[in-house]
Amino acid sequence: MKNPNICRYIMFILIIIGLLIAGISGVIWGIEPVSPLFVAGALISIGALIFGIISVRCPSCHRQLHLKGIQPDEYCPHCGEKIE
């Protein structure tokens, strides 16, 4: 994917889905012993964060952009190029 803003939205959605799965699992089955669904939700969230670190980059200079915030970046803070 070329657009880092779309990758950022995908990352946020996957993190929320993972946290919802882990939270619902914790509410339904408790935390003692740890439910496999809880572990799956946590792994989805961690995987989404890794996806964000790898893919939310400037298309021009390939440097890491900010992961926080939902408002998309218009210009790269490193090279100044416009981000689509």
N, CA, C and O of each residue as an XYZ file, in Angstrom:
336
protein
N       0.840     -1.179      0.000
C       0.000      0.000      0.000
C       0.881      1.238      0.000
O       1.856      1.325      0.746
N       0.533      2.167     -0.825
C       1.323      3.386     -0.948
C       0.882      4.479      0.021
O       1.709      5.261      0.489
N      -0.415      4.541      0.325
C      -0.925      5.633      1.142
C      -0.784      5.301      2.625
O      -1.444      4.384      3.113
N       0.071      6.035      3.355
C       0.263      5.734      4.775
C      -0.963      6.052      5.626
O      -1.128      5.480      6.703
N      -1.824      6.956      5.159
C      -3.020      7.278      5.931
C      -3.994      6.098      5.950
O      -4.625      5.838      6.974
N      -4.122      5.390      4.839
C      -4.974      4.193      4.805
C      -4.375      3.109      5.694
O      -5.105      2.417      6.404
N      -3.051      2.957      5.659
C      -2.398      1.973      6.530
C      -2.622      2.312      7.998
O      -2.792      1.416      8.826
N      -2.623      3.600      8.322
C      -2.860      4.022      9.709
C      -4.284      3.665     10.141
O      -4.492      3.206     11.264
N      -5.265      3.873      9.258
C      -6.650      3.514      9.589
C      -6.799      2.003      9.765
O      -7.486      1.552     10.681
N      -6.163      1.224      8.895
C      -6.216     -0.230      9.021
C      -5.602     -0.660     10.351
O      -6.140     -1.533     11.032
N      -4.470     -0.044     10.723
C      -3.829     -0.363     11.989
C      -4.757     -0.076     13.161
O      -4.894     -0.908     14.057
N      -5.401      1.103     13.166
C      -6.312      1.451     14.261
C      -7.488      0.488     14.345
O      -7.879      0.084     15.440
N      -8.053      0.117     13.202
C      -9.194     -0.803     13.190
C      -8.786     -2.163     13.737
O      -9.515     -2.751     14.536
N      -7.626     -2.674     13.317
C      -7.178     -3.974     13.808
C      -6.856     -3.950     15.297
O      -7.125     -4.924     16.000
N      -6.287     -2.861     15.784
C      -6.018     -2.753     17.222
C      -7.324     -2.768     18.006
O      -7.426     -3.453     19.023
N      -8.313     -2.027     17.548
C      -9.600     -1.989     18.239
C     -10.269     -3.354     18.215
O     -10.826     -3.787     19.224
N     -10.221     -4.045     17.063
C     -10.818     -5.384     16.978
C     -10.115     -6.343     17.937
O     -10.775     -7.110     18.638
N      -8.801     -6.306     17.971
C      -8.055     -7.173     18.879
C      -8.370     -6.900     20.339
O      -8.535     -7.832     21.126
N      -8.455     -5.629     20.703
C      -8.779     -5.281     22.088
C     -10.210     -5.671     22.442
O     -10.479     -6.092     23.567
N     -11.128     -5.534     21.489
C     -12.505     -5.969     21.743
C     -12.577     -7.481     21.952
O     -13.270     -7.949     22.855
N     -11.875     -8.237     21.132
C     -11.864     -9.695     21.284
C     -11.273    -10.085     22.640
O     -11.826    -10.933     23.341
N     -10.154     -9.466     23.004
C      -9.528     -9.780     24.289
C     -10.425     -9.348     25.452
O     -10.547    -10.075     26.438
N     -11.043     -8.190     25.349
C     -11.917     -7.711     26.425
C     -13.158     -8.560     26.599
O     -13.531     -8.899     27.722
N     -13.801     -8.905     25.493
C     -15.004     -9.743     25.575
C     -14.641    -11.117     26.130
O     -15.387    -11.678     26.932
N     -13.508    -11.658     25.711
C     -13.057    -12.944     26.232
C     -12.811    -12.872     27.735
O     -13.171    -13.791     28.470
N     -12.203    -11.786     28.189
C     -11.949    -11.616     29.620
C     -13.228    -11.491     30.427
O     -13.306    -11.987     31.551
N     -14.233    -10.830     29.861
C     -15.506    -10.664     30.559
C     -16.270    -11.989     30.621
O     -16.847    -12.332     31.652
N     -16.268    -12.718     29.524
C     -17.056    -13.962     29.468
C     -16.392    -15.079     30.267
O     -17.045    -15.720     31.090
N     -15.099    -15.320     30.034
C     -14.447    -16.463     30.664
C     -13.530    -16.096     31.814
O     -12.988    -16.991     32.463
N     -13.337    -14.839     32.088
C     -12.448    -14.422     33.172
C     -10.991    -14.476     32.729
O     -10.669    -14.816     31.591
N     -10.125    -14.127     33.676
C      -8.706    -14.077     33.330
C      -7.907    -15.222     33.944
O      -6.710    -15.340     33.682
N      -8.524    -16.045     34.733
C      -7.862    -17.208     35.322
C      -8.563    -18.460     34.893
O      -9.722    -18.599     35.286
N      -8.047    -19.361     34.170
C      -6.841    -19.324     33.344
C      -7.057    -18.472     32.099
O      -8.188    -18.154     31.731
N      -5.972    -18.119     31.475
C      -6.039    -17.243     30.302
C      -6.697    -17.990     29.141
O      -6.293    -19.097     28.786
N      -7.704    -17.367     28.568
C      -8.439    -17.954     27.456
C      -7.632    -17.836     26.160
O      -6.940    -16.839     25.956
N      -7.714    -18.846     25.282
C      -7.025    -18.738     23.986
C      -7.550    -17.564     23.143
O      -6.806    -16.985     22.351
N      -8.822    -17.220     23.318
C      -9.386    -16.088     22.585
C      -8.770    -14.772     23.072
O      -8.574    -13.845     22.286
N      -8.468    -14.699     24.367
C      -7.808    -13.519     24.914
C      -6.415    -13.360     24.298
O      -6.011    -12.259     23.922
N      -5.694    -14.472     24.202
C      -4.351    -14.448     23.610
C      -4.442    -14.060     22.133
O      -3.619    -13.285     21.644
N      -5.438    -14.594     21.422
C      -5.609    -14.256     20.004
C      -5.884    -12.763     19.828
O      -5.323    -12.137     18.929
N      -6.732    -12.191     20.667
C      -7.015    -10.759     20.592
C      -5.782     -9.918     20.864
O      -5.547     -8.914     20.191
N      -4.994    -10.329     21.852
C      -3.763     -9.603     22.163
C      -2.779     -9.694     21.003
O      -2.117     -8.710     20.673
N      -2.677    -10.868     20.383
C      -1.765    -11.030     19.245
C      -2.213    -10.223     18.037
O      -1.379     -9.703     17.296
N      -3.522    -10.112     17.829
C      -4.028     -9.272     16.734
C      -3.631     -7.815     16.962
O      -3.210     -7.131     16.030
N      -3.765     -7.342     18.200
C      -3.408     -5.953     18.509
C      -1.918     -5.709     18.344
O      -1.513     -4.684     17.794
N      -1.103     -6.635     18.814
C       0.347     -6.487     18.682
C       0.757     -6.563     17.208
O       1.615     -5.804     16.755
N       0.139     -7.481     16.470
C       0.423     -7.582     15.037
C       0.039     -6.320     14.284
O       0.737     -5.907     13.358
N      -1.076     -5.703     14.682
C      -1.505     -4.458     14.046
C      -0.509     -3.332     14.315
O      -0.240     -2.512     13.437
N       0.030     -3.296     15.519
C       1.022     -2.275     15.844
C       2.290     -2.484     15.019
O       2.872     -1.515     14.531
N       2.721     -3.721     14.858
C       3.886     -4.019     14.030
C       3.608     -3.650     12.568
O       4.473     -3.100     11.886
N       2.388     -3.960     12.091
C       1.988     -3.569     10.736
C       2.097     -2.052     10.567
O       2.582     -1.577      9.540
N       1.648     -1.290     11.569
C       1.715      0.157     11.502
C       3.143      0.672     11.457
O       3.456      1.590     10.700
N       4.007      0.081     12.268
C       5.407      0.506     12.290
C       6.064      0.254     10.940
O       6.874      1.059     10.482
N       5.721     -0.850     10.306
C       6.323     -1.199      9.015
C       5.736     -0.374      7.866
O       6.469      0.029      6.963
N       4.422     -0.119      7.887
C       3.765      0.428      6.696
C       3.448      1.921      6.730
O       3.212      2.506      5.673
N       3.434      2.553      7.882
C       3.102      3.986      7.935
C       4.396      4.770      7.724
O       5.041      5.233      8.665
N       4.740      4.895      6.450
C       5.969      5.574      6.058
C       5.698      6.537      4.905
O       4.724      6.383      4.169
N       6.548      7.500      4.765
C       6.440      8.462      3.668
C       6.714      7.742      2.352
O       7.700      7.012      2.244
N       5.850      7.936      1.341
C       6.090      7.293      0.053
C       7.339      7.829     -0.669
O       7.887      7.151     -1.538
N       7.784      9.027     -0.318
C       8.945      9.620     -1.005
C      10.267      9.246     -0.337
O      11.158      8.700     -0.987
N      10.397      9.534      0.954
C      11.683      9.313      1.631
C      11.705      8.024      2.455
O      12.762      7.629      2.947
N      10.565      7.370      2.611
C      10.428      6.090      3.319
C      10.785      6.168      4.799
O      11.157      5.159      5.399
N      10.677      7.346      5.390
C      10.899      7.474      6.830
C       9.584      7.320      7.559
O       8.516      7.571      7.000
N       9.667      6.909      8.795
C       8.494      6.628      9.627
C       7.689      7.907      9.880
O       8.245      8.949     10.226
N       6.362      7.803      9.701
C       5.461      8.897     10.031
C       4.848      8.615     11.396
O       4.979      7.510     11.925
N       4.185      9.605     11.962
C       3.567      9.450     13.277
C       2.459      8.406     13.215
O       1.671      8.381     12.269
N       2.403      7.544     14.230
C       1.342      6.546     14.307
C       0.127      7.075     15.046
O      -0.982      6.573     14.862
N       0.328      8.080     15.877
C      -0.784      8.570     16.689
C      -1.665      9.512     15.889
O      -1.234     10.102     14.899
N      -2.885      9.640     16.328
C      -3.812     10.569     15.721
C      -4.537     10.006     14.525
O      -3.967      9.260     13.730
N      -5.787     10.367     14.406
C      -6.605      9.896     13.300
C      -6.543     10.880     12.137
O      -6.781     10.497     10.992
N      -6.231     12.123     12.411
C      -6.168     13.124     11.346
C      -4.969     12.821     10.446
O      -3.841     12.733     10.933
N      -5.198     12.663      9.151
C      -4.106     12.261      8.255
C      -3.062     13.355      8.069
O      -3.354     14.548      8.161
N      -1.836     12.911      7.804
C      -0.754     13.847      7.496
C      -0.928     14.357      6.072
O      -1.265     13.592      5.168
N      -0.698     15.652      5.876
C      -0.752     16.217      4.527
C       0.632     16.292      3.915
O       0.794     16.116      2.708
N       1.627     16.553      4.746
C       2.995     16.671      4.273
C       3.910     15.872      5.199
O       3.664     15.778      6.402
N       4.951     15.308      4.632
C       5.927     14.564      5.418
C       6.725     15.544      6.274
O       7.224     16.542      5.754
N       6.856     15.281      7.577
C       7.639     16.198      8.415
C       9.143     16.120      8.145
O       9.889     16.994      8.588
N       9.601     15.094      7.431
C      11.022     14.905      7.187
C      11.459     15.519      5.854
O      12.435     16.267      5.804
N      10.730     15.199      4.767
C      11.159     15.700      3.444
C      10.246     16.799      2.899
O      10.616     17.479      1.942
N       9.062     16.988      3.486
C       8.158     18.042      3.052
C       7.292     17.705      1.853
O       6.535     18.558      1.390
N       7.381     16.479      1.332
C       6.572     16.071      0.181
C       5.111     15.888      0.595
O       4.814     15.516      1.730
N       4.217     16.155     -0.338
C       2.780     15.985     -0.085
C       2.444     14.498     -0.052
O       2.862     13.738     -0.925
N       1.682     14.091      0.968
C       1.251     12.702      1.107
C      -0.162     12.610      0.558
O      -1.046     13.367      0.960
N      -0.368     11.683     -0.358
C      -1.667     11.552     -1.034
C      -2.748     11.115     -0.094
O      -3.898     10.958     -0.505
